[in-house]
């Protein structure tokens, strides 16, 4: 939340009467709402959000078209996690002043948080069209486009965010992820490295960097990045899983096992780590152990195609011919291309 400046206006005049001993403090006519609003801003700035809401209520009761009061009351409601109330206030701000662009952005963020990506994008685009310029606005528009798998458009938004704020580390990180999806690995590495240069404590960017370096078979660089991610965020279960995958690629099975088990320790319902642990056990010829891990992966994620493929391999080695075919056919059904070759043995 940006810091909201206090309005510097004359709120009072002094009315002196020579026939009386005292002077009387008088609020300028029509400024009662502004006075309550300014008090609300001061309370908001000090973190007294409930009290600020009361003052914004007062301002709105006097001036029911006070767009900024609706907006800042919505901001205060966000702070106390009244999401629906905040959305309603941002909508009222828009209704009170159709030229007011910022409430579209703030309302769009809340819609994004509620996983209503299409509605969020609609608000972001209106804010942009109305001329609101904020790196965070373009960043969140990029995030939504990434989730909608329109990576080219996401890159455009992240690039605009960077143009407004060259130190926007998250925009570099997320633009790198778009490039990774497009298999522009060199471009992804450049963006992830820039993100870590801007924010050396951004564990997420180091983890992403490790994944792309592994794809480029730079395993030393990948491990270095993974180690840094884990050093920065010791409970980063995804980073343990990804480091385990790097160790698996290098046939460091014991190290991989430790990493996958750590990921599971940190997040007991992490299906990907169970699948990877099952894969390691297959490599180590512990087929019963592999079956146990892969069963858990599928229990947690019933549409996990790769886990069915790997479980089919374990079942084949345990001479469960019927079971292996059922798993491989399921993997094919779930879109795993590699499983088609295995399933040929089941005809």
Rosetta silent file (secondary structure, phi, psi, omega in degrees, C-alpha in Angstrom):
SEQUENCE: XXXXXXXXXXXXXXXXXXXXXXXXXXXXXXXXXXXXXXXXXXXXXXXXXXXXXXXXXXXXXXXXXXXXXXXXXXXXXXXXXXXXXXXXXXXXXXXXXXXXXXXXXXXXXXXXXXXXXXXXXXXXXXXXXXXXXXXXXXXXXXXXXXXXXXXXXXXXXXXXXXXXXXXXXXXXXXXXXXXXXXXXXXXXXXXXXXXXXXXXXXXXXXXXXXXXXXXXXXXXXXXXXXXXXXXXXXXXXXXXXXXXXXXXXXXXXXXXXXXXXXXXXXXXXXXXXXXXXXXXXXXXXXXXXXXXXXXXXXXXXXXXXXXXXXXXXXXXXXXXXXXXXXXXXXXXXXXXXXXXXXXXXXX
SCORE:     score description
SCORE:     0.000 S_00000001
   1 L     0.000  124.421  179.574    0.000    0.000    0.000 S_00000001
   2 L   -69.663  154.526  178.168    1.471    3.324   -1.071 S_00000001
   3 L   -73.343  128.818 -176.033    1.761    6.038    1.543 S_00000001
   4 L   -95.251  122.965 -177.013   -1.176    8.384    1.191 S_00000001
   5 L   -74.827  144.566  174.845   -0.307   12.042    1.506 S_00000001
   6 L   -73.592  140.320  176.109   -2.382   14.242    3.741 S_00000001
   7 L   -73.949  127.162 -179.583   -4.326   16.928    1.939 S_00000001
   8 L   -95.590   90.879 -178.648   -2.912   20.305    2.861 S_00000001
   9 L  -132.563  158.708  177.719   -6.024   22.459    2.968 S_00000001
  10 L   -81.360  112.466 -176.172   -7.374   25.167    5.200 S_00000001
  11 L   -95.637  -20.023 -174.539   -9.924   23.419    7.349 S_00000001
  12 E  -136.375  156.124  168.469  -10.770   26.193    9.805 S_00000001
  13 E  -127.727  162.679  177.566  -11.128   29.945   10.052 S_00000001
  14 E  -109.593  128.356 -179.470  -11.182   32.142   13.093 S_00000001
  15 E  -110.218  107.248 -177.774  -14.167   34.388   13.613 S_00000001
  16 L   -96.970  133.669  175.617  -13.372   37.247   15.985 S_00000001
  17 L  -120.882  120.421 -177.338  -16.144   39.318   17.551 S_00000001
  18 L   -69.587  -14.263 -178.825  -15.129   42.482   19.306 S_00000001
  19 L   -86.484   -5.087 -178.895  -18.288   42.364   21.381 S_00000001
  20 L  -120.661  156.612 -179.197  -17.232   39.045   22.995 S_00000001
  21 L   -78.467  -26.871 -175.007  -14.288   38.122   25.136 S_00000001
  22 L  -108.678  159.002  168.584  -13.628   34.832   23.300 S_00000001
  23 L   -97.868  156.422 -177.801  -12.981   33.803   19.697 S_00000001
  24 E  -118.347  129.829  178.771  -14.962   30.905   18.224 S_00000001
  25 E   -81.759  123.234 -176.253  -13.433   28.067   16.147 S_00000001
  26 E  -125.650  130.841  174.538  -15.578   27.471   13.063 S_00000001
  27 E   -75.396  133.923  179.307  -15.219   24.739   10.434 S_00000001
  28 L   -57.856  137.082 -177.083  -15.326   26.146    6.928 S_00000001
  29 L   -57.316  131.059  178.055  -18.715   25.456    5.397 S_00000001
  30 L    86.314    1.077 -176.146  -18.724   22.223    3.350 S_00000001
  31 L  -105.816    7.016 -179.145  -15.441   20.972    4.760 S_00000001
  32 H   -60.253  -42.239 -179.488  -16.745   18.652    7.466 S_00000001
  33 H   -64.211  -40.594 -179.889  -16.321   15.613    5.223 S_00000001
  34 H   -65.549  -38.558  178.479  -12.778   16.655    4.310 S_00000001
  35 H   -62.028  -47.154  178.898  -11.878   17.103    7.972 S_00000001
  36 H   -62.972  -39.176  179.069  -13.113   13.595    8.844 S_00000001
  37 H   -62.022  -47.687 -179.092  -11.291   12.216    5.792 S_00000001
  38 H   -61.341  -38.660  176.602   -7.973   13.812    6.795 S_00000001
  39 H   -64.748  -37.148  176.259   -8.318   12.411   10.300 S_00000001
  40 H   -62.935  -39.844  178.437   -8.948    9.004    8.741 S_00000001
  41 H   -63.306  -42.192  179.239   -5.763    9.307    6.696 S_00000001
  42 H   -63.174  -42.571  179.328   -3.751   10.120    9.812 S_00000001
  43 H   -66.020  -40.816  177.548   -5.211    7.132   11.643 S_00000001
  44 H   -59.997  -46.234 -177.842   -4.538    4.872    8.660 S_00000001
  45 H   -62.431  -27.601  179.849   -0.915    6.052    8.498 S_00000001
  46 L   -90.322   -0.109  178.461   -0.464    5.190   12.177 S_00000001
  47 L    87.470    9.029  179.247   -1.914    1.697   11.681 S_00000001
  48 L   -92.142   77.423 -168.368   -5.215    2.380   13.473 S_00000001
  49 H   -72.184  -39.620  179.012   -7.333    0.845   10.720 S_00000001
  50 H   -64.723  -43.234  178.557  -10.622    0.383   12.571 S_00000001
  51 H   -65.187  -36.980  177.380  -10.531    3.961   13.802 S_00000001
  52 H   -62.633  -42.741  179.170   -9.657    5.117   10.278 S_00000001
  53 H   -59.021  -40.977  179.008  -12.674    3.243    8.903 S_00000001
  54 H   -61.454  -39.904  178.858  -14.904    5.060   11.398 S_00000001
  55 H   -70.144  -38.584  176.585  -13.597    8.419   10.187 S_00000001
  56 H   -66.580  -36.015  173.975  -14.062    7.461    6.535 S_00000001
  57 H   -56.385  -45.516 -178.545  -17.607    6.354    7.448 S_00000001
  58 H   -62.664  -44.079  179.777  -18.173    9.816    8.852 S_00000001
  59 H   -61.660  -42.165 -177.957  -16.810   11.505    5.722 S_00000001
  60 H   -71.165  -33.193  178.126  -19.006    9.369    3.467 S_00000001
  61 H   -64.747  -27.444  178.673  -22.108    9.999    5.577 S_00000001
  62 H   -86.333  -40.848 -179.327  -21.605   13.717    4.884 S_00000001
  63 L  -129.507   98.131 -173.693  -20.560   13.357    1.230 S_00000001
  64 L   -74.023   -3.551  176.063  -21.874   10.181   -0.337 S_00000001
  65 L  -111.671   25.911 -175.480  -19.877   10.813   -3.543 S_00000001
  66 L   -83.665   88.445 -172.204  -16.504   11.118   -1.782 S_00000001
  67 H   -60.022  -43.811 -177.730  -14.505    8.767   -4.033 S_00000001
  68 H   -67.200  -30.525  176.999  -11.218    9.017   -2.144 S_00000001
  69 H   -68.054  -41.378  175.157  -12.954    8.250    1.140 S_00000001
  70 H   -61.354  -43.873 -177.410  -14.420    5.074   -0.365 S_00000001
  71 H   -61.601  -48.708 -176.958  -11.018    4.168   -1.768 S_00000001
  72 H   -73.308  -27.907  172.746   -9.138    4.637    1.488 S_00000001
  73 H   -66.903  -38.409  174.701  -11.850    2.915    3.494 S_00000001
  74 H   -61.267  -40.466  178.665  -11.411   -0.020    1.111 S_00000001
  75 H   -63.454  -40.644  178.248   -7.666    0.086    1.742 S_00000001
  76 H   -66.460  -38.155  178.112   -8.247    0.016    5.498 S_00000001
  77 H   -66.265  -35.306  173.408  -10.633   -2.910    5.119 S_00000001
  78 H   -56.934  -42.698 -176.496   -7.949   -4.761    3.175 S_00000001
  79 H   -63.263  -28.119  179.566   -5.644   -4.291    6.141 S_00000001
  80 L  -102.246   15.413  174.986   -8.127   -6.022    8.452 S_00000001
  81 L    65.366   28.047  171.201   -8.786   -8.774    5.845 S_00000001
  82 L   -92.007   78.324 -172.052  -12.327   -7.661    5.026 S_00000001
  83 H   -65.744  -46.316 -178.658  -11.856   -8.534    1.363 S_00000001
  84 H   -63.930  -38.949  176.954  -15.500   -8.337    0.311 S_00000001
  85 H   -64.212  -39.103  178.968  -15.907   -5.011    2.087 S_00000001
  86 H   -64.763  -44.939  178.849  -12.813   -3.666    0.352 S_00000001
  87 H   -59.659  -42.767  179.060  -14.067   -4.751   -3.071 S_00000001
  88 H   -61.175  -40.979 -179.590  -17.409   -3.065   -2.376 S_00000001
  89 H   -69.693  -39.372  177.066  -15.657    0.174   -1.406 S_00000001
  90 H   -63.243  -36.391  177.494  -13.398    0.170   -4.461 S_00000001
  91 H   -66.103  -39.340  177.490  -16.521   -0.322   -6.578 S_00000001
  92 H   -66.246  -37.538  177.105  -18.179    2.643   -4.833 S_00000001
  93 H   -61.290  -42.428  178.864  -15.096    4.765   -5.468 S_00000001
  94 H   -64.457  -42.657  179.758  -15.342    3.920   -9.165 S_00000001
  95 H   -64.736  -33.542 -177.930  -19.064    4.731   -9.219 S_00000001
  96 H   -76.490  -26.890 -179.093  -18.416    8.065   -7.507 S_00000001
  97 L  -148.582   96.623 -174.448  -15.678    9.095   -9.956 S_00000001
  98 L   -66.796  -14.458  178.209  -15.527    7.203  -13.252 S_00000001
  99 L   -88.214   -4.410 -174.280  -12.164    8.810  -14.102 S_00000001
 100 L   -79.995  108.195 -171.169  -10.543    7.375  -10.949 S_00000001
 101 L   -85.021  -35.964 -171.348   -8.185    4.661  -12.241 S_00000001
 102 H   -59.919  -37.005  179.538   -6.460    3.342   -9.126 S_00000001
 103 H   -60.999  -26.947  175.978   -9.503    1.562   -7.613 S_00000001
 104 H   -64.135  -41.468  179.127   -9.639   -0.653  -10.697 S_00000001
 105 H   -64.989  -48.774 -177.059   -6.089   -1.806   -9.957 S_00000001
 106 H   -67.210  -37.214  176.337   -6.690   -2.431   -6.257 S_00000001
 107 H   -67.032  -38.376  177.949   -9.984   -4.202   -6.935 S_00000001
 108 H   -61.642  -39.286  177.972   -8.275   -6.277   -9.612 S_00000001
 109 H   -61.039  -42.033  179.941   -5.621   -7.433   -7.140 S_00000001
 110 H   -67.376  -36.769  176.173   -8.290   -8.663   -4.753 S_00000001
 111 H   -65.803  -37.725  174.962  -10.063  -10.497   -7.557 S_00000001
 112 H   -61.137  -43.560  178.781   -6.746  -12.084   -8.465 S_00000001
 113 H   -63.403  -23.842  177.893   -6.328  -13.195   -4.849 S_00000001
 114 L   -92.635   10.730  178.488   -9.775  -14.808   -5.116 S_00000001
 115 L    64.446   23.702  175.060   -8.567  -16.697   -8.247 S_00000001
 116 L   -98.130   75.088 -169.238  -10.964  -14.778  -10.498 S_00000001
 117 H   -67.829  -37.849 -179.790   -8.297  -14.143  -13.107 S_00000001
 118 H   -63.924  -45.085  179.255  -10.545  -13.032  -15.965 S_00000001
 119 H   -66.320  -37.808  177.910  -12.281  -10.396  -13.811 S_00000001
 120 H   -61.667  -44.894 -178.164   -8.920   -9.284  -12.398 S_00000001
 121 H   -64.343  -36.779  177.750   -7.503   -8.828  -15.892 S_00000001
 122 H   -60.579  -43.923  178.359  -10.512   -6.788  -16.929 S_00000001
 123 H   -66.207  -41.976  179.650   -9.893   -4.382  -14.035 S_00000001
 124 H   -60.585  -42.746 -177.711   -6.167   -4.185  -14.746 S_00000001
 125 H   -66.519  -37.867  177.472   -6.790   -3.326  -18.387 S_00000001
 126 H   -64.381  -43.466  178.740   -9.271   -0.573  -17.459 S_00000001
 127 H   -59.376  -42.437  179.034   -6.746    0.903  -15.009 S_00000001
 128 H   -64.541  -45.868 -178.749   -4.099    0.867  -17.744 S_00000001
 129 H   -64.534  -28.162  178.475   -6.448    2.408  -20.312 S_00000001
 130 L   -84.999    1.845  172.213   -7.356    5.158  -17.840 S_00000001
 131 L    93.803   10.146  178.396   -3.678    6.044  -17.546 S_00000001
 132 L   -73.819  124.199 -177.324   -2.741    4.606  -14.163 S_00000001
 133 L  -115.221  114.837 -179.960    0.987    3.939  -14.241 S_00000001
 134 L  -153.712  132.584  177.613    2.431    1.596  -11.668 S_00000001
 135 H   -58.880  -38.299 -178.892    5.052   -1.119  -11.996 S_00000001
 136 H   -66.616  -34.664  176.535    2.950   -3.309   -9.712 S_00000001
 137 H   -59.866  -50.453 -179.427   -0.102   -2.897  -11.955 S_00000001
 138 H   -66.903  -33.816  177.786    1.808   -4.183  -14.982 S_00000001
 139 H   -61.938  -49.890 -178.270    3.419   -6.881  -12.853 S_00000001
 140 H   -66.845  -33.408  174.357    0.083   -8.284  -11.687 S_00000001
 141 H   -62.089  -38.696  176.335   -1.299   -8.082  -15.214 S_00000001
 142 H   -65.065  -40.362  178.843    1.689  -10.192  -16.242 S_00000001
 143 H   -59.680  -45.044 -179.925    1.019  -12.681  -13.455 S_00000001
 144 H   -62.989  -43.215  179.564   -2.552  -13.184  -14.643 S_00000001
 145 H   -65.183  -33.644  175.329   -1.433  -13.675  -18.233 S_00000001
 146 H   -62.484  -45.948 -179.718    1.154  -16.204  -17.036 S_00000001
 147 H   -64.403  -30.675  177.451   -1.569  -18.142  -15.228 S_00000001
 148 L   -83.901    2.004  176.358   -3.680  -17.993  -18.401 S_00000001
 149 L    66.071   25.540  172.373   -0.622  -19.404  -20.257 S_00000001
 150 L   -99.235   82.066 -169.789   -0.318  -16.410  -22.601 S_00000001
 151 H   -71.206  -33.399  178.595    3.422  -16.111  -22.092 S_00000001
 152 H   -64.066  -44.341  179.965    4.086  -13.588  -24.862 S_00000001
 153 H   -68.956  -37.007  177.015    1.568  -11.143  -23.434 S_00000001
 154 H   -59.645  -43.311  178.730    2.855  -11.769  -19.922 S_00000001
 155 H   -59.438  -40.255  178.400    6.357  -10.866  -21.091 S_00000001
 156 H   -59.880  -43.893 -178.980    5.006   -7.596  -22.524 S_00000001
 157 H   -68.411  -42.957  179.412    3.488   -6.647  -19.165 S_00000001
 158 H   -62.562  -37.817  179.450    6.582   -7.617  -17.160 S_00000001
 159 H   -65.233  -37.830  176.803    8.732   -5.579  -19.550 S_00000001
 160 H   -67.091  -37.778  176.781    6.492   -2.540  -19.012 S_00000001
 161 H   -61.528  -42.958 -179.981    6.774   -3.014  -15.250 S_00000001
 162 H   -65.785  -35.930  178.174   10.565   -3.062  -15.567 S_00000001
 163 H   -62.657  -33.652  179.012   10.469    0.091  -17.718 S_00000001
 164 H   -83.023  -28.248 -179.134    8.680    1.875  -14.860 S_00000001
 165 L  -145.016   98.119 -175.048   10.851    0.333  -12.143 S_00000001
 166 L   -67.833   -9.793 -179.989   14.218   -1.047  -13.214 S_00000001
 167 L  -105.594   20.212 -177.626   14.653   -2.598   -9.754 S_00000001
 168 L   -81.941   86.228 -172.766   11.462   -4.678   -9.867 S_00000001
 169 H   -59.820  -39.115 -177.474   13.051   -8.042   -9.069 S_00000001
 170 H   -65.334  -33.308  177.825    9.808  -10.022   -9.218 S_00000001
 171 H   -66.710  -40.079  175.386    9.130   -8.834  -12.761 S_00000001
 172 H   -63.184  -45.344 -179.160   12.560  -10.099  -13.858 S_00000001
 173 H   -59.297  -48.810 -175.274   11.965  -13.403  -12.056 S_00000001
 174 H   -72.852  -32.270  174.178    8.518  -13.950  -13.551 S_00000001
 175 H   -64.974  -36.705  174.916    9.590  -12.832  -17.015 S_00000001
 176 H   -60.541  -38.313  179.091   12.327  -15.435  -16.740 S_00000001
 177 H   -66.902  -35.902  174.645    9.678  -18.050  -15.986 S_00000001
 178 H   -62.502  -44.691 -179.614    7.777  -17.040  -19.129 S_00000001
 179 H   -64.794  -35.821  176.646   10.958  -17.429  -21.164 S_00000001
 180 H   -62.331  -42.079  178.212   11.551  -20.826  -19.555 S_00000001
 181 H   -62.600  -31.636  179.175    8.078  -21.904  -20.667 S_00000001
 182 L   -88.251    5.441 -179.970    8.989  -20.785  -24.191 S_00000001
 183 L    61.983   27.259  170.095   12.274  -22.745  -23.905 S_00000001
 184 L   -92.021   77.125 -171.582   14.310  -19.550  -24.198 S_00000001
 185 H   -69.944  -34.588  177.843   16.669  -20.826  -21.537 S_00000001
 186 H   -64.788  -42.633  178.127   19.402  -18.256  -22.133 S_00000001
 187 H   -65.196  -38.241  178.836   16.873  -15.448  -21.759 S_00000001
 188 H   -63.874  -45.822  179.546   15.446  -17.076  -18.634 S_00000001
 189 H   -59.223  -43.386 -179.859   18.874  -17.375  -17.032 S_00000001
 190 H   -60.705  -41.457 -179.218   19.611  -13.705  -17.777 S_00000001
 191 H   -71.109  -41.353  178.244   16.360  -12.606  -16.126 S_00000001
 192 H   -63.772  -41.133  179.418   16.777  -14.840  -13.072 S_00000001
 193 H   -65.733  -36.192  176.990   20.328  -13.630  -12.592 S_00000001
 194 H   -65.768  -40.058  178.249   19.166  -10.019  -12.858 S_00000001
 195 H   -60.248  -42.477 -179.592   16.495  -10.713  -10.230 S_00000001
 196 H   -72.407  -28.151  175.936   19.120  -12.098   -7.838 S_00000001
 197 H   -67.306  -42.019  179.530   21.407   -9.153   -8.567 S_00000001
 198 H   -69.382  -44.559 -178.141   18.633   -6.724   -7.592 S_00000001
 199 L  -129.363   89.805 -177.410   17.533   -8.772   -4.582 S_00000001
 200 L   -63.068   -7.400  179.367   20.286  -11.141   -3.391 S_00000001
 201 L  -105.902   12.566 -178.021   17.849  -12.606   -0.853 S_00000001
 202 L   -84.572   88.171 -175.536   15.183  -13.636   -3.383 S_00000001
 203 H   -58.024  -37.064 -178.771   15.270  -17.397   -2.816 S_00000001
 204 H   -57.560  -41.426 -178.091   12.612  -18.032   -5.461 S_00000001
 205 H   -68.170  -38.056  176.997   14.820  -16.615   -8.214 S_00000001
 206 H   -64.242  -40.808  179.095   17.781  -18.779   -7.178 S_00000001
 207 H   -63.927  -44.433  177.660   15.564  -21.875   -7.228 S_00000001
 208 H   -61.930  -39.953  178.308   14.237  -21.016  -10.689 S_00000001
 209 H   -60.627  -39.148 -179.855   17.786  -20.386  -11.864 S_00000001
 210 H   -63.073  -39.169 -178.891   18.783  -23.857  -10.666 S_00000001
 211 H   -63.399  -44.950 -177.267   16.014  -25.486  -12.719 S_00000001
 212 H   -71.062  -38.404  178.142   17.058  -23.770  -15.953 S_00000001
 213 H   -64.566  -33.956  175.459   20.752  -24.419  -15.418 S_00000001
 214 H   -64.799  -39.768  177.888   19.930  -28.097  -14.922 S_00000001
 215 H   -63.291  -30.702  177.374   18.068  -28.068  -18.249 S_00000001
 216 L   -86.189    5.654 -179.460   21.236  -26.646  -19.808 S_00000001
 217 L    62.625   24.576  171.755   23.175  -29.485  -18.101 S_00000001
 218 L   -92.531   75.248 -172.779   25.117  -26.982  -16.017 S_00000001
 219 H   -69.223  -33.148  177.107   24.731  -29.164  -12.943 S_00000001
 220 H   -63.742  -46.632  178.129   27.427  -27.412  -10.948 S_00000001
 221 H   -65.859  -36.277  179.337   25.756  -24.049  -11.477 S_00000001
 222 H   -64.225  -45.129  179.500   22.345  -25.572  -10.788 S_00000001
 223 H   -65.641  -37.914  178.512   23.474  -27.009   -7.449 S_00000001
 224 H   -61.205  -43.605  179.294   25.112  -23.747   -6.483 S_00000001
 225 H   -67.289  -41.214  178.554   21.842  -21.889   -7.123 S_00000001
 226 H   -62.307  -44.703  179.478   19.798  -24.539   -5.270 S_00000001
 227 H   -59.353  -39.246 -179.955   22.121  -24.397   -2.273 S_00000001
 228 H   -67.319  -40.664  178.908   21.745  -20.620   -2.159 S_00000001
 229 H   -60.089  -43.928 -178.312   17.935  -20.872   -2.302 S_00000001
 230 H   -70.989  -36.426  176.896   17.909  -23.317    0.611 S_00000001
 231 H   -61.222  -40.572 -178.874   20.418  -21.251    2.584 S_00000001
 232 H   -74.087  -32.945 -175.217   18.149  -18.218    2.238 S_00000001
 233 L  -138.395   85.058 -173.849   14.937  -20.139    2.970 S_00000001
 234 L   -61.221  -17.557  178.443   15.579  -23.349    4.954 S_00000001
 235 L  -101.370   21.064 -176.069   11.895  -24.371    4.778 S_00000001
 236 L   -83.223   85.722 -173.009   11.745  -24.032    0.973 S_00000001
 237 H   -63.440  -33.145  178.899   10.440  -27.519    0.185 S_00000001
 238 H   -63.960  -38.434  179.701   10.300  -26.872   -3.571 S_00000001
 239 H   -65.884  -38.461  175.605   14.002  -26.041   -3.565 S_00000001
 240 H   -63.094  -43.088  178.557   14.798  -29.337   -1.798 S_00000001
 241 H   -60.911  -44.208 -179.041   12.743  -31.184   -4.385 S_00000001
 242 H   -68.978  -36.950  176.466   14.501  -29.412   -7.250 S_00000001
 243 H   -66.265  -37.765  175.422   17.942  -30.000   -5.751 S_00000001
 244 H   -60.074  -38.567  179.131   17.005  -33.645   -5.379 S_00000001
 245 H   -64.991  -37.396  177.546   16.121  -33.736   -9.068 S_00000001
 246 H   -65.475  -45.029  177.752   19.557  -32.336   -9.944 S_00000001
 247 H   -62.591  -36.346  177.666   21.225  -34.987   -7.776 S_00000001
 248 H   -63.294  -43.019  178.915   19.059  -37.633   -9.423 S_00000001
 249 H   -62.409  -29.730  179.148   20.203  -36.506  -12.876 S_00000001
 250 L   -91.949    7.865  179.411   23.788  -36.877  -11.687 S_00000001
 251 L    62.687   26.668  173.979   23.026  -40.348  -10.269 S_00000001
 252 L   -90.982   73.601 -167.943   23.718  -39.120   -6.749 S_00000001
 253 H   -67.258  -38.518  179.801   20.885  -41.272   -5.465 S_00000001
 254 H   -64.807  -42.176  178.428   21.630  -41.050   -1.740 S_00000001
 255 H   -66.376  -40.195  178.677   21.782  -37.249   -1.881 S_00000001
 256 H   -61.970  -42.837  179.890   18.623  -37.151   -3.964 S_00000001
 257 H   -59.582  -44.177  179.488   16.831  -39.366   -1.439 S_00000001
 258 H   -61.782  -40.518 -179.541   17.761  -37.059    1.415 S_00000001
 259 H   -67.877  -43.756 -179.394   16.482  -34.033   -0.485 S_00000001
 260 H   -65.979  -38.860  178.083   13.166  -35.621   -1.452 S_00000001
 261 H   -66.089  -35.337  177.759   12.611  -36.846    2.106 S_00000001
 262 H   -66.923  -40.509  177.804   13.347  -33.344    3.414 S_00000001
 263 H   -60.048  -41.928  179.496   10.814  -31.889    0.990 S_00000001
 264 H   -68.524  -37.824  177.040    8.221  -34.371    2.275 S_00000001
 265 H   -59.637  -39.939 -178.650    9.129  -33.600    5.878 S_00000001
 266 H   -77.281  -29.452 -179.522    8.446  -29.919    5.184 S_00000001
 267 L  -145.012   97.450 -170.410    5.259  -30.589    3.193 S_00000001
 268 L   -69.165  -15.390  179.499    3.724  -33.982    3.800 S_00000001
 269 L  -107.245   26.716 -176.736    1.215  -33.685    0.936 S_00000001
 270 L   -88.338   93.685 -172.805    3.778  -32.780   -1.739 S_00000001
 271 H   -60.023  -36.134 -176.663    2.994  -35.329   -4.446 S_00000001
 272 H   -61.987  -39.455 -179.959    5.930  -34.372   -6.674 S_00000001
 273 H   -68.781  -36.620  176.510    8.487  -35.286   -4.026 S_00000001
 274 H   -63.704  -41.691  177.537    6.811  -38.676   -3.458 S_00000001
 275 H   -61.752  -46.089 -178.394    6.977  -39.366   -7.196 S_00000001
 276 H   -65.362  -36.801  176.763   10.623  -38.361   -7.361 S_00000001
 277 H   -64.799  -40.161  175.682   11.447  -40.474   -4.327 S_00000001
 278 H   -62.374  -37.083  178.636    9.743  -43.415   -6.043 S_00000001
 279 H   -64.713  -42.415  177.311   11.817  -42.743   -9.130 S_00000001
 280 H   -60.967  -44.322 -178.562   15.038  -42.858   -7.072 S_00000001
 281 H   -64.803  -34.757  173.153   13.976  -46.138   -5.488 S_00000001
 282 H   -60.581  -44.150 -179.394   13.320  -47.588   -8.933 S_00000001
 283 H   -63.033  -32.677 -179.405   16.857  -46.569   -9.911 S_00000001
 284 L   -88.839    4.507  178.896   18.174  -48.268   -6.766 S_00000001
 285 L    65.632   23.582  172.828   16.111  -51.404   -7.541 S_00000001
 286 L   -95.805   77.321 -170.182   14.060  -50.978   -4.374 S_00000001
 287 H   -72.156  -33.425  176.945   10.827  -51.679   -6.236 S_00000001
 288 H   -67.240  -41.170  176.729    8.658  -52.306   -3.180 S_00000001
 289 H   -65.159  -38.483  178.000    9.829  -49.010   -1.696 S_00000001
 290 H   -61.869  -43.946 -179.496    9.193  -47.310   -5.033 S_00000001
 291 H   -59.680  -41.631  179.990    5.671  -48.702   -5.117 S_00000001
 292 H   -61.438  -46.507 -179.334    4.974  -47.319   -1.654 S_00000001
 293 H   -66.859  -40.462 -177.390    6.131  -43.810   -2.586 S_00000001
 294 H   -72.399  -33.011  173.465    4.329  -43.818   -5.937 S_00000001
 295 H   -59.272  -41.890 -179.355    1.090  -45.022   -4.380 S_00000001
 296 H   -66.533  -41.024  178.870    1.265  -42.012   -2.078 S_00000001
 297 H   -58.966  -43.752 -178.129    1.961  -39.644   -4.979 S_00000001
 298 H   -73.414  -34.101  174.793   -1.120  -40.919   -6.820 S_00000001
 299 H   -59.730  -41.771 -178.523   -3.246  -40.852   -3.681 S_00000001
 300 H   -76.012  -32.382 -175.541   -2.389  -37.168   -3.289 S_00000001
 301 L  -139.066   85.065 -173.051   -2.713  -36.337   -6.996 S_00000001
 302 L   -62.646  -15.777  178.967   -4.935  -38.844   -8.855 S_00000001
 303 L  -102.766   24.037 -174.853   -4.272  -37.199  -12.247 S_00000001
 304 L   -86.022   90.376 -173.600   -0.472  -37.421  -11.904 S_00000001
 305 H   -59.073  -44.783 -178.417    0.449  -39.106  -15.183 S_00000001
 306 H   -62.319  -35.576  179.381    4.191  -39.423  -14.617 S_00000001
 307 H   -64.881  -36.943  175.960    3.567  -41.158  -11.286 S_00000001
 308 H   -64.949  -40.693  177.771    1.462  -43.789  -13.071 S_00000001
 309 H   -59.997  -48.759 -178.192    4.282  -44.310  -15.577 S_00000001
 310 H   -66.568  -36.778  178.530    6.834  -44.754  -12.808 S_00000001
 311 H   -68.146  -34.521  175.128    4.551  -47.013  -10.796 S_00000001
 312 H   -61.151  -37.396  177.810    4.049  -49.155  -13.880 S_00000001
 313 H   -64.344  -44.856  178.588    7.821  -49.570  -14.098 S_00000001
 314 H   -61.449  -42.135 -179.330    7.968  -50.697  -10.457 S_00000001
 315 H   -66.536  -35.854  177.231    5.113  -53.149  -11.039 S_00000001
 316 H   -61.306  -43.703 -178.480    6.844  -54.561  -14.099 S_00000001
 317 H   -70.842  -19.091  176.054    9.945  -55.302  -12.052 S_00000001
 318 L   -95.810   10.934  176.223    7.727  -56.948   -9.423 S_00000001
 319 L    65.346   27.994  175.212    6.196  -59.140  -12.161 S_00000001
 320 L   -96.449   82.163 -173.150    2.772  -57.526  -11.861 S_00000001
 321 H   -66.755  -41.554 -179.887    2.024  -57.574  -15.594 S_00000001
 322 H   -66.134  -42.552 -179.258   -1.638  -56.670  -15.289 S_00000001
 323 H   -65.747  -39.634 -179.323   -0.910  -53.814  -12.880 S_00000001
 324 H   -63.256  -42.616 -178.158    1.868  -52.348  -15.006 S_00000001
 325 H   -66.101  -39.485  178.223   -0.372  -52.226  -18.084 S_00000001
 326 H   -60.983  -41.648 -179.583   -3.187  -50.577  -16.174 S_00000001
 327 H   -69.715  -41.855 -179.231   -0.794  -47.868  -14.958 S_00000001
 328 H   -67.250  -38.284  177.685    0.812  -47.278  -18.339 S_00000001
 329 H   -65.779  -37.449  176.764   -2.550  -47.043  -20.056 S_00000001
 330 H   -65.051  -39.849  178.483   -3.660  -44.542  -17.401 S_00000001
 331 H   -61.910  -42.229  177.338   -0.499  -42.525  -18.003 S_00000001
 332 H   -61.427  -45.082  179.484   -1.278  -42.443  -21.735 S_00000001
 333 H   -58.404  -33.192 -178.883   -4.840  -41.372  -20.955 S_00000001
 334 L   -87.964    6.054  172.071   -3.417  -38.514  -18.863 S_00000001
 335 L    92.359   16.767  178.990   -1.276  -37.298  -21.761 S_00000001
 336 L   -85.841  105.492 -175.507    2.166  -38.725  -20.938 S_00000001
 337 L   -59.760  -41.743 -177.040    3.744  -39.247  -24.373 S_00000001
 338 H   -59.993  -26.975 -176.745    6.592  -41.406  -23.037 S_00000001
 339 H   -70.991  -20.635 -178.032    4.056  -43.884  -21.680 S_00000001
 340 H   -61.465  -38.740  179.934    2.850  -44.777  -25.177 S_00000001
 341 H   -65.417  -40.964  178.139    6.025  -46.753  -25.841 S_00000001
 342 H   -65.839  -40.966 -175.993    5.616  -48.706  -22.618 S_00000001
 343 H   -67.379  -17.393  177.329    1.956  -49.368  -23.290 S_00000001
 344 H   -60.481  -27.970  179.759    2.830  -51.080  -26.594 S_00000001
 345 H   -72.044   -8.392 -174.002    3.893  -54.105  -24.559 S_00000001
 346 H   -98.508    1.355 -178.244    0.342  -54.460  -23.272 S_00000001
 347 L   -78.011    0.000    0.000   -1.350  -55.199  -26.587 S_00000001
